Amino acid sequence: MTTTATHLRTIALHWTDLHEAAGQPAQIGAFGLGLRGYLAHLEDADREEYLRAHRAWRHSQDRDPLQLGERPIPVRLHILDTMRAVEAALVQCADDIAHAAQRTPIAAPTARRTATHPYLTQRDADIAAADRARRAQLAHADLVDPRRWKYTGRRTAPHAALWLLARVERAPGPCRRITEAEEKRIGTIAAGAADRVERALDIAAQQRTLEQPCACGGRIDVHGGEGRQPLAHCTGCGRIWTEQGVAA
C-alpha cells in the first residue's frame, strides 16, 4: 500500500524532473535564464506574467520553418499546469495545517520602564538585562526556526511536501501532533498531487478500461505508463493491439 509519506517524497524528488520536462526556451534576449531556474524563483503572479510575456515574445519570433537559425524549444504547458495545480494544493494544505497546529512564535521581551520601576541595585539591572537578552535570543531562534512553516518567502511545492511529511512522521518542531482528520486531509491531497506528477512524467504504470467493447463483446483494458508504449488487451477473445495495429 502506498503511504502518504511515499506520495510526499515522490513530489519532492520529482519536482526538478517536472522543471526539466516543462522545457526551456532558447538562450535569447530576456528569456536566456530558461524556465527551470526562472520559474523556481517566481511567485504565482510573477510566473503567469512571465509566461504571458514569453508567449508574446515567441509569437514575435514566428517565422518560416525553412529559415535557418536556432528556434525556441516549445514550452509544455500541460506540465506547467500540473506544477501550478500541485503547488497551489500543497501550499494551501500547509497553510491550513500550520494555522491549526503550529505554535505561535515566542514573544520578544519588552524592556522595563526604569523611570517608574527602577532597579534597586546595579546587580539587579545587570541580571535583568542578561535575562532579556537570553529571552530575545530564544524568541528570534523560534521565529526563524527552519522547521516553522512561513506564509511568505519559500512557498514551493517541494518545500510544502517536505514540511507536511515532517508533520505526518511526527518530526519535532514548533507544532502539536496533527489529528487523524488533518492527517487524512494531507493524505488525500498528497495522493492526488503525486498522481498528477507521475502522470505528467509518465513514470507510473496505468490501466484503463475502454467504454467501447471488443467485437466479441469482451472488455478492452489499456495498459501504459512508465515510459512504455500503450497496449490494449481484450479480456474476452485475448486480442492485443499496439500503436502499430493488431499484435495477436
Disulfide bonds with the S-S distance in Angstrom:
none
